[in-house]
Structures are given as structure tokens and as C-alpha cells.
Amino acid sequence: MKKLYLEFDSPWKNILDLYFEDFISFFFPQAYKEINWKRGFESLDKEFQKSVRGAKLGSRLADKLFKVWTNQNEVAWVLIHVEIQNQQEATFAERMFVYYYRIYDRYRKKIVSLAILGDESPDWRPMQFNNELWNCRLSFEFLMVKLIDYRQKLSTLESIQNPFAIVVTAHLAAQETRNNPTHRFATKLTITRHLYERGYQKETIINLFCFIDWVMTLPQELDLQFKQELHDYEEKLNMQYVTSIERIGIERGFKKGIEQGIEQMRKPLLHSLKLNLEFKFGKEGRKFLPVISQLKSPKELSTFQDRLKAARTAEELERFYKLV
């Protein structure tokens, strides 16, 4: 059976930007207490890329760098380097050290390196990098969380309001159901319904749904069924946050090849594509707006939507589209 597509890169990056404070609170509660959240925080992605440029030590999944202030000294600030690693990698601990010293060399500030391991190997738990020669020793330790450890705590996650309880649940469910589309359909529907049951605000429901939708992709037929059931559920609750009759109608039109009325149906789909582009690629996604505005047929729109889901970077999507 063909495995379902798994993507964790862009969804993790975006959810970290949206809910960084919740991320620290969920995974590193002790660090959370030491940060002065009233002063806010800054995402330093561009600075991070400059710092680690040229470090050829394996592929990155979602490297993030944030600037925060501590409670002890409001003038001082701490750089937090977050790694979301999704597969076992021999040089991972070394890469964590290389990034640490490059960031330190650039800023000369205190740094905390945090690693979230999203792979499925129970025995792979890197937390330290060591180097020694002739009694000259280096030992670098970093904080680490293993997501598969939460598989034994799923019932507990259901009662936790922090958005990352949903994020972790969806991440693990995506891995568990990669070989079973029917099971993924049912699990995705259950997790999505929990968004409404927890009493989240509309914006949080939409943001978390975007994460769930990206990591738990479904074959087209099941995806249409999922959106119909979700639409019915939203109608029952009188909370049409994620779906709409127009969006469902458009995707049914793709499946049946219905051309009549396509111009009237294009608007909500284009709106959905624009939201997904910005969620996945941020400002970089905006450069595709002129492209999608020129797409007329259901086949063209559907093709772009599929490629958007498959692309890991804006550059990759651009290359895909040039191949059409």
C-alpha cells in the first residue's frame, strides 16, 4: 500500500512562530518560568541563517532562533535555538554544537539549545556532543524532547488546553496512519472536532486546523468526504470557521469534472489557496498570487493545490510550476 505523504517542515515552522510562548510552556516549563514574557520575544530567522551559513551537517527540518529576556536581568537576553528533527541522523548532536558556537560567535550571549525529536526510533536520543584529544575535552549538552514518548500520554493530552497538545497529537497521528488512509480519515476528523470542543478562539482553531491539514493529508476522495463531514459538524455547531458550502462545492466539481459555474466557484478556492500559501511560505508565498489568479480550469487549480501541498519550499513550488 502506498504511503501517505508526510510533511512536517512548514507546519512546524509556522506553528512555532504563531505560538512560541505556548511551545516553551508545553515542552520546557522550567525555562518558561525563567523568561519575562511581558517583554515579548523576537524571531531571528534571517540572523540565524546568516550565522549557520556554510554548515553542511545534514538536513534541517525546522530550525528556529528566538530572542527573549530573562526574569533575572531585563537588560540581558537569551537566544533559544529550536530544532525539530524528524529522522535519525548520525551528525545531529554535532550539528547542534556547530549551530550553538556559530550563534555564540555572532552574538556573544547566553544560548539555550532545544531539540524536539520527531522521529520514530525509540532508542535514538542524542543529548550531548563530545570531542577529546590529548586531555583536551569538549562536552556540549542540549535539552531534548522525544515526541514518541507522548504516545503513552495521548489521553492526558486530550485534557491539556495548550495548542501544542493538539500539535503533538496530530504529528503522532500522521506517522501512525501513513499506511492507512481510512484510519487517517477517522483520526483527522476526531482531532479536528476536538478543536471546537476545547473552546479555542476562532483564530486558534483555524491555525491549528491548518497544521493538522498539512501533516495529515488525505487522498482526494477521502479529503472531499472529510471536508463534507467537517462542514456538517460546523453547521451543527453554527461555527463555520474552516469549511464552507462553496469550498465543498468547488472540490466536488473537481471530482466530477463540472465546468458549469466554475467562475462563480473560483473565488472561495482562490481565497483558500492564498491562505495556504501565506501559512506555508509566509511573505514568500505572495509571489505566487499572480500565478494562481491566472488559473482558470478546475484541473489547473487542482494541480496547483496538489503541488502546494507537496512543495517543501517556495523555490521548490516555483520549480514545479515551471515544469507545467
N, C-alpha and C positions, 0 to 999 in steps of 0.2 A: 504494500500500500504506500502510495506517495505521501511523503511527509508534508505537513502544512508548513507554510513559510513562517519563520520566526524572525522578528526584528525587535531588538531592544535598544539599539543605539539612540535614535532620535527621541523616542518616547521618554527614556530615562533623562536625557539632557534637558528636555523641556519641562518635565515634572520637577526636576531639581531646581530649575530657575523659578518656577511658579511657587514651590512650597519648600524652599530650603530650610526655613526655620522648623517646619514640621519634620523634615528629614532628620535634622540633628536631634530633635526631641525624641523621635521614634527609635533611631539606631544608636545614638550616643547620648543618653540622658545626662550623664555626668558632665560632658562637655557643654551641653545645653545650659546647665546651671551656671557655668563659668562665663557665659557670653552676655554682654549687655545688649539685649535685643532692642532696647529703646533707641539705640543709636543706629539701628538698621544694619545692613550689610551691602556689599558690592560684589557683583560677579565680574571676574577679571579674565574672561576667556581670551581676549586678544593678547593681554600681557602674558598669560600662561603659554600660549602658542609661541610667542617670541622667546620665552625662557627655555623651552624644551626643543626648539627647532634643531634638527640635525640629530636628535637622539633616536637612532634606529634600533629600538629594542622591542620589537613585537608590535602587534596592532593594538590600538586603543579602542575602547568601546565608548565610554563617556567620561572623559577627563574634565573635571571642573575645578576652578580655583575661585575661592571667595575670600573677601576681606571682612573681618569682624573686629569688634572691640571687646576687651575683657572687662569683667567687673572690678578687677583689682586696680587697673590703671586705665582710665578712659582715654588717655593720650596714646597708649600702646595699641597695637592691633595685631591680629593673628591671621595668617593665611592658612586656609584649610584646603587641602588637595584631596579631592574625592575621585576615586577610581571605581567604575562599575565594570568588572571583568566577568565575561560570560563563558570563557573556556579555559581549560588548564593550559598553563604556559610556563615553560621552564625558566624564562628570564624575568618573570613578573616581579619578584622581590627586588632583583637588581634594578629593574626599571623604576620601581617605586623610589629606590635610593637615588638614582640618577636624577629623577624629577625633583626630589627633595633638595639635593645640593644645588641644582641649577636655579631653583626658585630662591633658595637661600642666598646664592651668589648674586642674584639680581636685587633682592630686597634687604638682605641682612636683618630679617625679622624672624620672630618665632613662628614655626610652622607645625601644623598637625597634619599628618598624612592618614587618610581614612580609606580603607579598601572595602568595597562591597563585592563579594564574590558570588556571581550569579550562575556559575556552572553547576553541573550535576554530579561531580565527583566528590563523594563524602570524605575521602582521605586527603584531598589537596587543600591545605590550609596554610599558605605562606603568610608569615608574620614577621620575618626577620631576614636581613641580608648581612652576611659576614664575609670578611676578607682579611687574610692574615699572611704575613711573610716576615720571617726573622724577628719574631716578637713584636712586630708592628701590627696592631689589630684594629679592625673596624667592625663595629656591630651596630646595625641600624634596625630598630623595631618600629612597626607601624600598627595602627589599630585595624582590626579586620572583623567583618561580619559575613557569615555564610548563609545565604538565603534559603538553602535547602533545609537548614535547621528549623525553619518555621513550618515545615510540612507537618511536624508533630504538634503545632500550635495553631492550626487553622481555626479551630473552634474558638480559641481565645481571640484571634484576630477579628472575628465577627463582632465582638463587643467593644472593640477599640475605635474611637472616633477619628483618630489621626488618619489623614488621607493615605499615608504610606502602608496602613494595614490593607487597604484596597490594592495599592500598587504591588505589594509583595504577593498577595493572593492571586492577582492577575498574572504576574510573572511566573509563578509556580504552576498555575493552571495552563498557561501557554506551553510550557515544557511537557507537562503531563499528558496533554491532549494532542500533541503534534502528530500522532499516528491515528487519531480517531476523530474525524470531523463531527460526527454526530454527538460524541461526548463533549467536544469543544463547544458546539452549539448550545447544549443544555447548560454547561458550566458558565459560559459567557453570559447567557441570559440571567442566570441566578446572580452572578456577581453584579451585573448592571442593575438589576432590580434592587439590590442591597444599597445602591447609591441613594435611592429615593427613601428607603426605609430608615436610613441613618439620619435623615433630616438635614442633609447638606444643603447649602445655598445653591441656587441655580448655576452660578458660575463654576462652583466646585464640581457639581455633577457633570457639567459639560467638559471641564478639563480632565476629570478622571475618566469619563467615557472615551475621550479621545485617546488616552493612554491604553485603555482596555481594547479599543477597536484596532489600534495599531499592532499590539502584541498578540492579539487573538484573532487573526484574520481567518475568514471562512471561505469555502468555495462559493461561487456566485449564487447557486440555488439556495444553499443554506443561509447565505448572507441576506438574501431577499426575505426568506422566511423569518430570520431573526429580526430584521427591521420591522416587519409587519407585526410580529408579536410584541415587540417593544413599543411600537406605535399604539397598539391596542391597550397595553398596560399604562402608557402615559395618558391616553384618553380616559381610562378608568379613574386615574388619579387627578385628572384635569391639570396635568403638568406636561405640556408638550414642549419639553426642553430640547431633546435630541432629535426626534423624528418629526415628520410632518406628512400629511396625505400627499402633498405634491412630490416630495422626495421619493416616497414609496412608489408613486405612480410612474415617475421617471425610470426607476430601476426595473419595474415590471415591463415598461416599454422597451428597455434594452433587451430583456429576455425574449419578448415576443416579436421583436423587430417592428414595433409600431412606429410609423413615421408621422402619422396624422397628429397634429397638435404639438410637434416637437419644439417649436419656437416658444410656445407658452410654458413648456416644461423645462426649458434650458435654464431659466433664471434661478430657480432654487438649487439646481445641481451645481451651476457655476458658483453660487454662493457657498455651497458645501465644499467644493474644490478649493476655493480661496481660503476658507478657514483651515482646511487640512494643510495647504501649502504653508501658511503662516505658522501653524502649530508645529509642523515638522522642520521647517528650514528658517523660520523667523523672517528677518528682512530679506534674506537671500531668496525666499520663495516668491517675493513680489515681482521678480523679473520675469516670471512665467505668466503673469496676468495677461499681457498682450497675446501670448500664445493660446491660452485656453479661451480667450474671447473670440478667437477666430475659428474655433472648433464648432462645426455645425451639426454633424450627424451623430446619432447615438453610438455608432461604432467608434468614432474618433474620441468622444468624451469618455467612453468606457475604457478605451486603450490608455488614455492619459491617466485615468484614475488607477488602473492596474499598475502602471509604471511608477506612479507616485508612491504607491504602497511598497513597491519593490526597491526603489532607489534609496540608498543609504546616505547620499549627499546630494546637494543641489547640482553639483558638477556632473554627477552620475546621471541624474534625471535629464540634464541638458544633453548629455551624450546619447542617451536612449532616444530622446525625441528627434535628434538629428538623423537617426537611423531610419526614421519612418519613411 
